[in-house]
Amino acid sequence: MLKPNLSITIGDVTLNNPIITASGTFGFGREYGEYIDLNQLGGIAVKGLTLEPRLGNKTPRIAETPSGILNSVGLENPGVKAFIKNEIPFLTQYDSKIIANIAGSTVDDYLKMVEILNDTLVDLFEINLSCPNVREGCLAFGSSKDGVYRVTKAIKEIAKKPIIIKLTPNVTDITSIALGAQEGGADAISLINTITGMKIDIKTKKPVLHNNTGGLSGPCIRPIAVRMVHQVYQTVDIPIIGMGGITNLEDALEFFIAGASAVMIGTYHFMDPYVSEKVTIDLLKYLVDNNISDIKQLIGSLILHE
Amino acid sequence: MRHKLSIIVDIVKLNDQNIRLILQNSDIASKATPGQFVNVRCCNSNELILRRPISILNTHEDCYDIIYKIVGEGTKRLSNFKIGESLDVLGPLGKGFTKEPLDKTIAFIGGGIGLFPLVYAASKFKDCDIDFFVGFRNNDEIMIIDEIKKTGANVYISTDDGSFGYHGFITDLFSENIKKYDKVYICGPLPMEKACVKILRKHGIKGQVSLEERMGCGIGACLVCACETIHGMKHVCKDGPVFNISDVFLKE
């Protein structure tokens, strides 16, 4: 049989395959370029960017939990201008699409960043409405349908690239939030960001993280993420990028079956820097072995119990 | 291209808590420099999804040694591996200790398990007059002193409780002749490191310090092991763990 079609399209941008590295876990790609061929990836979602550079939170910023981690980096990043100058030239060497993840404290912050990035070689915008580790903005927008709708609509009006709205799972009804994104004109939705959590050192009676709370990620959140992708798939018509604790092909397949058009791999890079390349190779093999000519045949192929 | 696994050639129990592994991996052994570390997968299940960063003690032919202390679940599981089995180890990682040709009289100051990367440096820094100061909490914790002596260094030992060597902190011992040193290298608990750096700064002596911070990826991508330096925010796993003392501990 012919080589199966792995490509997926978001807005007017086509990714060679549906495996993307998740923002915040993959830096700007450089570090992992020493381990894998970055050309193998469908896309690279870069570390969350803000208008001005941010130092992030105090350490400790990470704590290990059962099958997961809590982090409270707090959006440490060099700022959008340094990203354009220092990182985009590196990333454009590769076939992988560049996904600029942006976070703001106000709607105006998001709009300014989109304006600055509009005329760069970035391929897609991922609008971070869900960072749990910064005090203002961001998550506040992502917690209500109206907030998501307003930010999405304002950005969509000026964005020259497709926009992906990244949702937080820390909400009562993920489907209404997803509808807010779709009604605002989002080209895709990515979910889930981390789940707010806390780990306590019983000797000191203090939280392990200096920020007290952090975002939980890793295999422990995967069932929640799969459930939310399933719910959102039943609600919206735009493509969904699923993520949460993917460690191998089998995990990724769950997301495709639940309704994800693409997946992001994040935390597991810390254990296995080769994981995203490996899942890409394994996915192709899986499609060949199972006589599936196009990844789209898998998407949303879930068979629910009666 | 995936990395080669490291084969466990030997396991040596140093005392109740510390275990030495002799690991065979020519890639790591040939590239390692003193002060660098490896990131070790401690179990094959995904219940623990962070590797454990452990400093390299030395290299010999196609092998390298590490010593780890059993402190939590990860290191406990690591202690279940047997001779002949393979470990998934990434490395060598980070930036290690450096020496200028003019640094002739040097001191190493190690505290507890922080002494291991210093032993590696002492064995590599040839043509130097080396004083090696090492502090332990008590007699039971004293390890690998013979190996330090083999490097030709003069060894000075202190214990917090006086059960061996000088009774008190290692900072008291090394500060006696401090002015003779061209450079001082430090690795140990944070309070000890800060105390040493304070003394060195007072006397205007150059030095390098190996920092510890909770890590995620170990290669500079996740940004959890942040450290403020005079050159801005840096990360212990990639920009360190070794830093010039003039660059760090800004608020002291």
Chai-1 contact restraints between the chains, C-beta under 6 A:
chainA,res_idxA,chainB,res_idxB,connection_type,confidence,min_distance_angstrom,max_distance_angstrom,comment,restraint_id
A,T25,B,C222,contact,1.0,0.0,6.0,A-B,restraint_1
A,F26,B,A221,contact,1.0,0.0,6.0,A-B,restraint_2
A,G27,B,A221,contact,1.0,0.0,6.0,A-B,restraint_3
A,E31,B,I219,contact,1.0,0.0,6.0,A-B,restraint_4
A,E31,B,G220,contact,1.0,0.0,6.0,A-B,restraint_5
A,E31,B,A221,contact,1.0,0.0,6.0,A-B,restraint_6
A,L55,B,M233,contact,1.0,0.0,6.0,A-B,restraint_7
A,G56,B,A226,contact,1.0,0.0,6.0,A-B,restraint_8
A,T59,B,E213,contact,1.0,0.0,6.0,A-B,restraint_9
A,T59,B,A226,contact,1.0,0.0,6.0,A-B,restraint_10
A,P60,B,R214,contact,1.0,0.0,6.0,A-B,restraint_11
A,R61,B,V224,contact,1.0,0.0,6.0,A-B,restraint_12
A,I62,B,R214,contact,1.0,0.0,6.0,A-B,restraint_13
A,I62,B,G216,contact,1.0,0.0,6.0,A-B,restraint_14
A,I62,B,V224,contact,1.0,0.0,6.0,A-B,restraint_15
A,E64,B,L50,contact,1.0,0.0,6.0,A-B,restraint_16
A,S67,B,N46,contact,1.0,0.0,6.0,A-B,restraint_17
A,S67,B,E47,contact,1.0,0.0,6.0,A-B,restraint_18
A,V73,B,L223,contact,1.0,0.0,6.0,A-B,restraint_19
A,V73,B,V224,contact,1.0,0.0,6.0,A-B,restraint_20
A,E76,B,L223,contact,1.0,0.0,6.0,A-B,restraint_21
A,G218,B,I49,contact,1.0,0.0,6.0,A-B,restraint_22
A,P219,B,N46,contact,1.0,0.0,6.0,A-B,restraint_23
A,T247,B,N46,contact,1.0,0.0,6.0,A-B,restraint_24
A,F270,B,G216,contact,1.0,0.0,6.0,A-B,restraint_25
A,F270,B,C217,contact,1.0,0.0,6.0,A-B,restraint_26
A,M271,B,I49,contact,1.0,0.0,6.0,A-B,restraint_27
A,Y274,B,R2,contact,1.0,0.0,6.0,A-B,restraint_28
